[in-house]
Amino acid sequence: MECGGTKFVCATGDETGRLFERKEFPATTPVETIGRALEFFGGLAHPLEAIGIGSFGPVDLDPASPKFGYITSTPKDGWRDTDLMGAVRRATGRPVAFDTDVNAAALGEARWGAAQGLDTFLYLTIGTGVGGGGMANSRLMHGLVHPEMGHIRVPHDWGADGFAGGCPFHGDCLEGLVAGPAIEARWGQRGETLPPEHAAWDLEAHYIALGLATWICTLSPRRIILGGGVMRQAHLFPRIRKEALALLNGYIQAPEILERMEEYIVAPALGGDAGVLGAIALAVGEGG
Amino acid sequence: MECGGTKFVCATGDETGRLFERKEFPATTPVETIGRALEFFGGLAHPLEAIGIGSFGPVDLDPASPKFGYITSTPKDGWRDTDLMGAVRRATGRPVAFDTDVNAAALGEARWGAAQGLDTFLYLTIGTGVGGGGMANSRLMHGLVHPEMGHIRVPHDWGADGFAGGCPFHGDCLEGLVAGPAIEARWGQRGETLPPEHAAWDLEAHYIALGLATWICTLSPRRIILGGGVMRQAHLFPRIRKEALALLNGYIQAPEILERMEEYIVAPALGGDAGVLGAIALAVGEGG
């Protein structure tokens, strides 16, 4: 199951990436939303071997922690300290694998999509928020907590952009500058309603490319996959590639960047199914 | 051997981290400098089993590449496309392990220093330049090329700092703002000569903390080790910790950050020997 801050997607599938049943519903209260997920799992035609959860966060991924499997310090109303994994495990009696929604989507892309065979890559989603995950040394990125890539700081172009930024924690971190709500707050209308030639998009591409340049210098990913609602504006891709190339300015001497940018910064091959397929990949097992 | 852009350190040691012979010399031309290293290896009292090289970069770490083991696109005069690993291997007939200088130092700290037992951590050196390495998922960070962390972009505080930045590729990337030459260019005197109460250091701590906040959100390291000439100003540590905490603003809910910052952002336990001990650790083998 893909547990986003806006909607949940429950689905069943197998280790080849085929999907069988599938159901979507909005993320309202924990009781109602988790209840609808459990209802889905209770009414399946197929027997269920294991469940994978890719969840919005922050989440607790430390198996030694008393809050392992919880959604922790989220600003989303009512969801703070929610034992999501425990609720699913107790109700279904099945083994449950748990990770961030972006790491799940990254694993889906690694198994069946645009990141097959890559030991180090990035998966970013730019929508209601900005999230990042991926693999380093052929395993999903974890650590002290887990990546919270949307909250990196980038140079704010005050000359072109007087919007102060919309992140309640950091103001003008990357998420505060480029997520859907920031676009709407800055321009007074939703991104979907802004035409491709609107100044919003050059600014958007500039800030996203600043983030990518920083991550390229930090992680040296072999590919960067950009998903999420904002990236449905396909015209952003060539702008972001061009801007990232200009920002790196020839410093990283790799033909993947210098000559093949259109294969280096790409859309998810699994499209909107990356998240739920990734959750199924989690259930199958990271090594499987 | 630790091959820095300023000096080389050659040493012999064993798998317990003991050092025997040791010799330092300035990095002049490749012919002269590599020649002095080979002279060192030719005149040893102990038999030599393997050699580890931690080198300034960028370097080519791809075993499948024709330039594997080369220093590649460095701006350092005369060193572009230098087959450092090949020269050492041919002259000594020993197996040679090769990585960046910062990854070598990171491995030294993981084996014998401040990063023992940590699956994910960062090692940064702030001196003539800014370099970063470390481990993700218990292995040194590689990828398309290797991390070039000094070149991330951070918000430039134009109100407090009119210096345009000193990086020949990116101007005011992190290295362009905080490396030793940037301090000297901004204030007209070398950092060592500036007293702790000078405004230079609050600005320095601010920029470094911006970098750390970005890396904490990206990699979620379990610890950050800060070495290099600039960090010999020990008064920087408490300033950087305080500023990083303020920048993160409670978003990352981990007691290591919220309560134990003085154990989270630390100096190298191996001091100035991290690099050369790390090269010996490379020779012993990453898994050894």
Interface residues (C-beta under 8 A of the other chain):
Chain A: P58 T72 S73 D119 T120 G132 A136 N137 S138 R139 M141 H142 G143 L144 V145 H146 P147 E148 M149 G150 H151 I152 R153 V154 P155 H156 F169 H170 L210 A213 T214 W215 I216 C217 T218 L219 S220 P221 R222 L247 N249 G250 Y251 I252 Q253 A254 E256 I257
Chain B: P58 T72 S73 D119 T120 G132 A136 N137 S138 R139 M141 H142 G143 L144 V145 H146 P147 E148 M149 G150 H151 I152 R153 V154 P155 H156 F169 H170 L210 A213 T214 W215 I216 C217 T218 L219 S220 P221 R222 L247 N249 G250 Y251 I252 Q253 A254 E256 I257
